[in-house]
Amino acid sequence: MTKDRLISLDVFRGLTILLMTIVNNPGSWATIYPPLQHAEWHGCTPTDLVFPFFVFIMGAAISFAMPTKTYDSTTLNKIFTRSLRMICLGIFFNFFSSIQLFGLEGIPLIIGRLLITALVGYALMGNFDAKLKTYLAVSIFIIYMVLAYSGIEAYQSVRLPGVLQRIGIVYFIASLLYLKTTQRTQLLTAIGILLGYWAIMTLIPAPGFEITNLERGTNLAAWTDNTLLKGHMWESSKTWDPEGVLSTIPAIATGIIGLLIGQLLTSTLLKTEKAKKMFIIGVILIVLGQIWNIVFPINKALWTSSYVLYTAGLATVTLTVLYSLIDIADYKKGIKLFQIWGVNPMIVFFLSQIVPQAMAMVSLPNPKFPAEQINLWDYLYTFKVLPFFSNPMTASLTFALLYAGIWSLLLTYFYKKKMYFKV
């Protein structure tokens, strides 16, 4: 059986990656429209849907990528290597700004960092034979760990968790479940994870606290991160990580729900029956998520069980609508751009966050205050975009859209040349 592509799933992925690029790259973080910001703590904004949607899509794509469900050493190695490559790409984001080279500074150091980026990107997305892929991924991961725990000042506080790291872990576990278990077992596993996580977070207080709580830095997930990842967490908190250890467990359930929906889509049911079932499942998940929200609040940073159900439900309904329009009604007008984004997500994931970091390292004289310096990213926004708008939030969004537009041109070129970057 050959691998099939579901156009609606590619479009859904493209929409998600495009939204991710826009929300991650505003002109100024100080002026952002509320829907493009994460919820302050409990709650869910459109921005809080990006990450779980991608995890869901990744789970749904598994059954399309492995239609024969062959469980052998070759398949296991592919799964392991792909997972580790994603993890290594994610960790590199965090290392990029800390790389030191022979005492270099300024532009020479930036060029050196970009050259290393090209080498790492090629090693982790290049199309080599299976053994070389595994060898390179394992070697790069070991180098990361050695640097992070070597005591070298430049790397002693490099963050280790992250978005791609979590996606890689979820992909590995969801793929093994797909190959070795039935759909009933997968469903029971997801239910067990969600109930278990709820029980752990609400019944077991973090050491040092008499009662359980779900507040920043004082909940059990934060204590776990601070114990296992001390010194290598999200720089804005230092005491917990939004992609930390304990909160990765319920993310596995998000991947499993996507996996189950993917298997429904690859089943022999009529397309209209698939769409009907998906819609009903999506609505049920949304309702259950809102009910659970009463006692276990929807929270992205904690990836609460209610958040899993609510976002997976929205993802299922969204995919249902796209599937009904594109794959059933055969309505494909206006989807090409999103399809182009959807078939090449890894290159965007990898470089769309590296480029802003590199631009922020380039210093220029500030035209308003010549004695001061301004980085290239801020310069372009402040002097090339902001002056054209009376509302700074609109200017900030426009800058993000322009950045996404540049990526659209680049991805269109890759698409026309049939250049696909995969892990």
C-alpha positions as CSV (number, residue, x, y, z in Angstrom):
1,M,0.0,0.0,0.0
2,T,1.4,3.4,-0.9
3,K,1.4,6.5,1.3
4,D,-1.5,8.9,0.6
5,R,-1.7,12.6,1.3
6,L,-4.9,14.2,2.6
7,I,-5.0,17.7,1.1
8,S,-7.2,19.0,3.9
9,L,-4.7,17.8,6.5
10,D,-1.9,19.6,4.6
11,V,-4.0,22.7,4.4
12,F,-4.7,22.5,8.2
13,R,-1.0,22.1,8.9
14,G,-0.3,25.1,6.6
15,L,-2.8,27.3,8.4
16,T,-1.3,26.3,11.7
17,I,2.3,26.9,10.7
18,L,1.4,30.3,9.1
19,L,-0.4,31.4,12.3
20,M,2.6,30.3,14.4
21,T,4.9,32.4,12.2
22,I,2.6,35.4,12.6
23,V,2.2,35.2,16.4
24,N,5.9,34.5,17.0
25,N,7.2,37.4,15.0
26,P,5.4,40.7,15.8
27,G,7.1,44.0,15.2
28,S,7.0,44.7,18.9
29,W,6.0,42.3,21.7
30,A,4.7,45.4,23.6
31,T,1.9,46.1,21.1
32,I,0.0,43.0,20.1
33,Y,-3.7,42.5,19.5
34,P,-5.2,40.3,22.3
35,P,-6.1,37.3,20.1
36,L,-2.5,37.1,19.1
37,Q,-1.3,36.8,22.7
38,H,-1.3,33.8,24.9
39,A,-3.8,33.7,27.8
40,E,-2.3,35.3,30.9
41,W,-2.6,32.0,32.7
42,H,-5.9,30.1,32.7
43,G,-8.0,30.4,29.5
44,C,-7.4,30.0,25.8
45,T,-6.9,32.5,23.0
46,P,-6.5,31.7,19.3
47,T,-2.8,31.8,19.8
48,D,-3.1,29.0,22.4
49,L,-4.5,26.7,19.7
50,V,-1.4,26.7,17.5
51,F,0.7,24.2,19.5
52,P,-2.0,21.6,20.3
53,F,-3.3,21.9,16.8
54,F,0.2,21.0,15.4
55,V,0.5,18.1,17.9
56,F,-3.0,16.9,16.9
57,I,-2.1,17.1,13.1
58,M,1.2,15.2,13.7
59,G,-0.8,12.4,15.4
60,A,-3.4,12.4,12.6
61,A,-0.6,12.1,10.0
62,I,0.9,9.0,11.5
63,S,-1.6,6.5,9.9
64,F,-1.0,8.2,6.5
65,A,2.7,7.9,6.8
66,M,2.7,4.2,8.0
67,P,-0.3,2.6,6.3
68,T,1.0,-0.9,6.5
69,K,1.7,-0.8,10.3
70,T,4.9,-2.8,9.9
71,Y,6.6,-3.3,13.3
72,D,10.3,-4.2,12.6
73,S,13.7,-2.9,13.4
74,T,13.8,-0.7,10.3
75,T,10.6,1.0,11.2
76,L,11.5,1.4,14.8
77,N,14.8,3.1,13.8
78,K,13.0,5.4,11.5
79,I,10.6,6.5,14.3
80,F,13.4,6.9,16.8
81,T,15.6,8.9,14.4
82,R,12.8,11.1,13.3
83,S,11.9,11.8,16.8
84,L,15.4,12.6,17.9
85,R,16.0,14.8,14.8
86,M,13.0,16.9,15.8
87,I,14.2,17.1,19.4
88,C,17.7,18.2,18.2
89,L,16.3,20.9,15.9
90,G,14.3,22.3,18.8
91,I,17.2,22.3,21.2
92,F,19.4,24.1,18.6
93,F,17.0,27.1,18.8
94,N,18.0,27.5,22.4
95,F,21.7,27.1,21.7
96,F,21.9,29.5,18.8
97,S,22.4,32.7,20.7
98,S,24.8,31.2,23.1
99,I,27.3,29.8,20.6
100,Q,30.8,31.1,21.1
101,L,33.6,30.7,18.5
102,F,37.3,31.4,19.2
103,G,36.6,34.7,20.9
104,L,34.8,36.1,17.8
105,E,32.3,39.0,18.3
106,G,29.9,41.1,16.3
107,I,29.3,40.2,12.6
108,P,32.0,37.5,12.4
109,L,30.4,35.7,15.3
110,I,26.9,36.0,13.7
111,I,28.3,34.6,10.5
112,G,29.9,31.7,12.4
113,R,26.6,31.0,14.2
114,L,24.7,30.9,10.8
115,L,27.3,28.6,9.3
116,I,26.8,26.2,12.2
117,T,23.1,26.6,11.7
118,A,23.4,25.5,8.1
119,L,25.5,22.5,9.1
120,V,23.2,21.4,11.9
121,G,20.1,21.9,9.6
122,Y,21.7,19.8,6.9
123,A,22.7,17.1,9.3
124,L,19.2,16.9,10.8
125,M,17.1,17.4,7.6
126,G,19.4,16.0,5.0
127,N,18.4,12.9,3.1
128,F,21.0,10.4,4.1
129,D,20.9,6.6,4.5
130,A,19.2,5.4,7.7
131,K,22.3,4.6,9.7
132,L,23.9,8.0,9.0
133,K,20.8,9.8,10.0
134,T,20.7,8.0,13.3
135,Y,24.4,8.5,13.9
136,L,24.2,12.2,13.2
137,A,21.1,12.8,15.4
138,V,22.6,10.8,18.3
139,S,26.0,12.6,18.0
140,I,24.4,16.1,17.9
141,F,22.2,15.2,20.9
142,I,25.2,14.1,22.9
143,I,27.1,17.3,22.0
144,Y,24.1,19.3,23.3
145,M,24.1,17.5,26.6
146,V,27.8,17.7,27.1
147,L,27.8,21.5,26.5
148,A,24.7,22.0,28.7
149,Y,26.2,20.2,31.7
150,S,29.9,20.9,31.1
151,G,30.0,23.9,33.3
152,I,31.0,26.2,30.4
153,E,29.5,29.6,31.3
154,A,28.0,30.3,27.9
155,Y,25.9,27.1,28.0
156,Q,25.2,26.5,31.7
157,S,21.7,28.1,31.4
158,V,20.7,27.0,27.9
159,R,17.0,25.9,27.9
160,L,16.5,22.3,27.0
161,P,12.7,21.9,26.6
162,G,10.8,23.4,23.7
163,V,8.1,23.0,21.1
164,L,9.8,20.7,18.7
165,Q,11.2,18.7,21.7
166,R,7.7,18.0,22.9
167,I,6.5,17.2,19.4
168,G,9.3,14.7,19.0
169,I,8.5,12.9,22.2
170,V,4.8,12.8,21.4
171,Y,5.5,11.5,17.9
172,F,7.7,8.7,19.2
173,I,5.1,7.4,21.8
174,A,2.1,7.9,19.5
175,S,3.8,6.0,16.6
176,L,4.7,3.1,18.9
177,L,1.1,3.0,20.1
178,Y,-0.2,3.0,16.6
179,L,2.0,0.1,15.5
180,K,1.6,-2.1,18.6
181,T,-1.9,-1.4,20.0
182,T,-5.6,-1.4,18.9
183,Q,-7.6,1.8,18.7
184,R,-9.4,0.7,21.9
185,T,-6.1,0.5,23.8
186,Q,-5.1,3.9,22.4
187,L,-8.3,5.5,23.5
188,L,-8.0,3.9,27.0
189,T,-4.4,5.1,27.2
190,A,-5.5,8.7,26.4
191,I,-8.2,8.6,29.0
192,G,-5.8,7.1,31.6
193,I,-3.3,9.9,30.9
194,L,-5.9,12.7,31.2
195,L,-7.4,11.3,34.4
196,G,-4.0,10.5,35.9
197,Y,-2.6,13.9,35.2
198,W,-5.7,15.6,36.7
199,A,-5.3,13.4,39.8
200,I,-1.6,14.1,40.2
201,M,-2.0,17.9,39.7
202,T,-5.0,18.3,42.0
203,L,-4.4,15.7,44.7
204,I,-0.6,15.8,45.2
205,P,0.9,19.0,46.5
206,A,4.4,20.1,45.4
207,P,7.0,19.4,48.1
208,G,7.1,22.4,50.5
209,F,3.4,23.2,50.1
210,E,0.6,21.9,52.3
211,I,-2.1,22.0,49.6
212,T,-2.2,21.5,45.9
213,N,-2.4,24.6,43.6
214,L,-2.3,25.4,39.9
215,E,-0.5,28.7,40.2
216,R,2.8,29.7,38.5
217,G,5.9,28.3,40.0
218,T,4.2,26.6,42.9
219,N,2.4,23.6,41.3
220,L,3.7,20.1,41.0
221,A,4.7,20.5,37.3
222,A,6.8,23.5,38.2
223,W,8.5,21.6,41.1
224,T,9.2,18.7,38.7
225,D,10.8,21.0,36.1
226,N,12.8,22.8,38.8
227,T,14.1,19.4,40.1
228,L,14.9,17.8,36.8
229,L,15.8,20.8,34.6
230,K,17.3,23.3,37.1
231,G,19.2,25.9,35.3
232,H,17.9,24.8,31.8
233,M,14.4,26.2,31.8
234,W,12.4,29.0,30.1
235,E,14.4,32.1,30.8
236,S,11.4,34.3,31.7
237,S,10.6,32.2,34.8
238,K,13.7,30.2,35.8
239,T,11.4,28.1,38.1
240,W,9.2,26.2,35.5
241,D,8.9,25.6,31.8
242,P,5.8,25.8,29.6
243,E,7.1,22.7,27.7
244,G,8.4,21.0,30.9
245,V,8.6,17.4,31.9
246,L,5.3,16.7,33.7
247,S,3.1,18.8,31.3
248,T,4.5,16.8,28.3
249,I,2.6,13.7,29.5
250,P,-1.0,15.1,28.7
251,A,0.4,16.4,25.4
252,I,0.7,12.7,24.5
253,A,-3.0,12.4,24.8
254,T,-3.4,15.3,22.3
255,G,-1.3,13.3,19.9
256,I,-3.3,10.1,20.5
257,I,-6.6,11.9,19.8
258,G,-5.1,13.1,16.5
259,L,-3.9,9.5,15.9
260,L,-7.5,8.2,16.4
261,I,-8.9,10.8,14.1
262,G,-6.3,9.9,11.5
263,Q,-7.3,6.2,11.6
264,L,-10.9,7.2,11.2
265,L,-9.9,9.1,8.1
266,T,-8.0,6.1,6.7
267,S,-10.8,3.7,7.4
268,T,-13.1,2.2,4.7
269,L,-16.1,4.3,5.8
270,L,-17.8,6.6,3.2
271,K,-16.3,10.1,3.3
272,T,-19.6,11.6,4.5
273,E,-19.8,9.1,7.3
274,K,-16.3,10.0,8.4
275,A,-17.1,13.7,8.4
276,K,-20.2,13.1,10.4
277,K,-18.4,11.1,13.0
278,M,-15.6,13.5,13.3
279,F,-17.9,16.5,13.8
280,I,-19.8,14.6,16.6
281,I,-16.5,13.6,18.2
282,G,-15.2,17.2,18.0
283,V,-18.3,18.7,19.6
284,I,-18.3,16.1,22.4
285,L,-14.6,16.9,23.1
286,I,-15.3,20.6,23.3
287,V,-18.2,20.2,25.7
288,L,-16.2,17.8,27.9
289,G,-13.3,20.2,27.9
290,Q,-15.5,23.0,29.0
291,I,-17.2,20.9,31.8
292,W,-13.8,19.8,33.1
293,N,-12.6,23.4,32.9
294,I,-14.8,24.0,36.0
295,V,-12.6,22.0,38.3
296,F,-9.4,21.7,36.2
297,P,-9.0,25.0,34.3
298,I,-8.0,25.2,30.7
299,N,-4.4,26.2,30.7
300,K,-1.8,25.9,28.0
301,A,1.3,26.3,30.2
302,L,0.2,23.3,32.3
303,W,-1.4,21.5,29.3
304,T,-4.3,20.6,31.6
305,S,-6.6,17.7,30.7
306,S,-9.5,20.2,30.0
307,Y,-7.1,22.0,27.6
308,V,-6.4,18.7,25.8
309,L,-10.1,17.9,25.3
310,Y,-11.1,21.5,24.3
311,T,-8.3,22.1,21.8
312,A,-8.5,18.6,20.4
313,G,-12.2,19.1,19.9
314,L,-11.6,22.4,18.1
315,A,-8.9,20.8,16.0
316,T,-11.3,17.9,15.1
317,V,-14.1,20.3,14.1
318,T,-11.7,22.5,12.1
319,L,-10.3,19.4,10.2
320,T,-13.9,18.2,9.6
321,V,-14.8,21.5,8.0
322,L,-11.7,21.5,5.8
323,Y,-12.2,17.8,4.9
324,S,-15.8,18.4,4.0
325,L,-15.0,21.4,1.7
326,I,-11.8,20.1,0.2
327,D,-11.9,16.3,0.1
328,I,-15.7,15.8,-0.2
329,A,-17.0,18.8,-2.0
330,D,-13.8,19.2,-4.0
331,Y,-13.6,22.9,-3.3
332,K,-10.0,23.8,-3.7
333,K,-10.1,27.5,-4.6
334,G,-7.8,29.6,-2.5
335,I,-6.1,26.8,-0.7
336,K,-2.8,26.6,-2.6
337,L,-0.9,29.0,-0.3
338,F,-1.8,27.0,2.8
339,Q,-1.0,23.8,1.1
340,I,2.5,25.1,0.2
341,W,3.0,26.0,3.9
342,G,1.7,22.6,5.0
343,V,4.0,20.4,3.0
344,N,7.2,22.1,4.3
345,P,6.7,22.7,8.0
346,M,10.1,21.7,9.3
347,I,12.1,24.3,7.4
348,V,9.8,27.0,8.7
349,F,10.0,25.7,12.3
350,F,13.7,25.6,12.1
351,L,14.6,28.9,10.4
352,S,11.7,31.2,11.1
353,Q,12.9,31.5,14.7
354,I,16.6,31.5,13.9
355,V,16.3,34.5,11.5
356,P,14.8,36.9,14.0
357,Q,17.5,35.9,16.6
358,A,20.2,36.6,14.1
359,M,18.7,40.0,13.1
360,A,18.5,40.9,16.7
361,M,22.2,40.4,17.0
362,V,23.1,42.9,14.3
363,S,23.5,46.4,15.8
364,L,23.0,49.7,14.0
365,P,23.2,53.4,15.0
366,N,19.8,54.5,16.2
367,P,18.7,57.4,13.8
368,K,16.8,59.1,16.6
369,F,19.7,58.8,19.1
370,P,23.0,58.4,17.2
371,A,24.9,57.6,20.3
372,E,22.7,54.5,20.9
373,Q,22.5,51.2,19.1
374,I,19.4,49.5,17.8
375,N,19.2,45.9,16.5
376,L,18.3,45.2,12.9
377,W,14.8,43.7,13.7
378,D,13.8,46.7,15.8
379,Y,15.3,49.1,13.2
380,L,13.2,47.7,10.3
381,Y,10.0,47.8,12.4
382,T,10.6,51.2,14.1
383,F,11.7,53.1,11.0
384,K,10.3,51.2,8.0
385,V,6.9,50.0,9.2
386,L,5.7,51.8,12.3
387,P,5.7,55.4,10.8
388,F,3.0,54.4,8.4
389,F,0.4,53.4,11.1
390,S,-1.4,55.4,13.8
391,N,-2.1,52.2,15.7
392,P,1.1,50.5,16.9
393,M,-0.8,47.1,17.2
394,T,-1.7,47.3,13.5
395,A,1.9,48.2,12.7
396,S,3.2,45.2,14.7
397,L,0.8,42.8,13.0
398,T,1.7,44.2,9.6
399,F,5.4,43.6,10.3
400,A,4.6,40.0,11.2
401,L,2.5,39.6,8.0
402,L,5.3,41.0,5.9
403,Y,7.7,38.5,7.5
404,A,5.2,35.7,6.8
405,G,4.9,37.0,3.2
406,I,8.7,36.6,2.7
407,W,8.4,33.0,3.9
408,S,5.5,32.5,1.5
409,L,7.6,33.5,-1.4
410,L,10.5,31.2,-0.2
411,L,8.1,28.2,0.4
412,T,6.5,28.8,-3.1
413,Y,9.9,28.5,-4.6
414,F,10.7,25.3,-2.7
415,Y,7.3,23.9,-3.7
416,K,7.8,24.7,-7.4
417,K,11.3,23.1,-7.3
418,K,9.9,20.1,-5.3
419,M,12.2,20.8,-2.4
420,Y,10.8,19.2,0.8
421,F,12.8,19.4,4.0
422,K,11.9,16.5,6.3
423,V,13.3,15.0,9.5
